[in-house]
Amino acid sequence: QGRLVESGGGLVQAGGSLRLSCAASGSIFGINARGWYRQAPGKQRELVAVMRSGGSTTYADSLKGRFTISRDNPNNLVSLQMNSLKPEDTAVYYCNVRTMYGAEYWGQGTQVTVSS
C-alpha cells in the first residue's frame, strides 16, 4: 500500500521561495487528484491547490499567482512552488492524493515557517 512522503519545507524569510515535493513510497493506483493542503496553528486544514487527472487545477483564491502546483518529474507525485512567501503562509503543509477507487492518502506533513 502506498504512503506519501513530503520534503522541501523549512524556514524562509518573507519574500522568499520554497518548493515542496511529494513522493509515494509504495504503489498507488488510479490517482485522479493530487494536491496540497495546509494547517496553521489554531486553524482548520485548508486547500492550497489541487491538480486533477484531466489537467484542471484549483487554487485557494488568496494564493493565486504566488503558488504553482505541478508534477515536475516522474519520481514525484506532485510539487508545490511557493513564491513571495508571507508570514501568514506559515503552516504544516500536507500532500493529498485521491484515487478513482475512493481511496485517499495523506502525507505526514512538512513545516513551512516564514519569518518577517
C-alpha positions in Angstrom: 0.0 0.0 0.0 1.2 3.5 -0.9 2.4 6.1 1.6 3.1 9.7 0.9 6.4 11.4 1.8 6.8 15.2 1.7 10.0 17.1 1.5 11.2 20.7 1.0 9.8 22.5 4.0 11.8 24.8 6.2 12.4 28.3 7.4 12.5 31.2 4.9 12.3 35.0 5.1 9.3 36.9 3.9 9.5 37.3 0.1 11.5 34.1 -0.3 10.6 30.9 -2.1 10.3 27.2 -1.2 9.5 24.2 -3.3 7.7 21.2 -1.7 7.7 17.8 -3.2 5.6 14.7 -2.5 6.6 11.2 -3.4 4.9 7.8 -3.0 6.5 5.0 -1.0 4.8 2.0 -2.5 2.2 1.8 -5.2 -0.9 3.9 -5.6 -3.2 3.1 -8.5 -5.8 5.1 -10.2 -4.9 8.5 -9.0 -7.4 11.1 -10.2 -6.4 14.1 -8.0 -3.3 15.2 -6.2 -2.9 18.3 -4.2 -1.7 20.2 -1.2 -3.4 21.4 2.0 -2.1 23.3 4.9 -2.9 23.8 8.6 -1.8 26.8 10.6 -1.8 26.7 14.4 -5.3 27.1 15.8 -6.9 26.9 12.3 -8.6 24.2 10.3 -6.8 22.5 7.5 -7.4 24.3 4.2 -6.9 23.6 0.5 -3.9 25.1 -1.1 -4.1 23.6 -4.6 -5.3 20.5 -6.4 -4.5 19.1 -9.8 -6.9 16.6 -11.4 -6.1 13.9 -13.9 -7.9 15.7 -16.6 -5.5 18.6 -16.2 -7.6 21.1 -14.4 -6.2 22.9 -11.3 -7.8 24.7 -8.4 -6.0 27.2 -6.1 -7.1 28.9 -3.0 -8.1 32.4 -4.1 -5.6 34.0 -1.7 -2.7 32.0 -3.2 -3.3 32.5 -6.9 -0.3 34.0 -8.6 2.2 33.0 -5.9 1.9 29.3 -5.7 2.1 26.8 -8.5 1.2 23.1 -8.4 2.8 20.7 -10.8 4.1 17.3 -11.4 7.7 18.2 -12.4 9.2 14.7 -12.7 8.0 11.1 -12.7 9.6 10.4 -9.3 7.3 12.9 -7.6 3.6 12.7 -7.4 3.1 16.4 -7.0 5.2 19.5 -6.3 4.3 23.0 -5.0 6.4 26.0 -5.9 5.8 28.8 -3.4 7.0 32.3 -4.2 6.7 35.7 -2.4 6.1 33.9 0.8 4.4 35.8 3.7 4.4 35.1 7.4 0.7 34.1 7.1 1.8 31.2 4.9 3.4 29.6 7.9 1.8 26.2 8.4 2.2 22.5 8.2 1.7 21.5 4.5 0.2 18.2 3.6 0.3 16.2 0.4 -3.0 14.6 -0.5 -3.9 12.0 -3.2 -7.2 10.6 -4.1 -8.0 7.6 -6.4 -10.8 6.6 -8.6 -11.4 3.8 -6.2 -12.3 6.1 -3.4 -9.1 5.8 -1.5 -7.4 8.9 0.0 -3.9 9.3 1.2 -2.2 11.9 3.3 1.5 12.6 4.0 2.8 13.3 7.4 3.2 17.0 6.8 6.1 19.3 6.3 6.6 22.5 8.3 6.9 25.8 6.4 7.9 28.8 8.5 8.1 32.3 7.1 9.8 34.9 9.2 9.0 38.6 8.9 
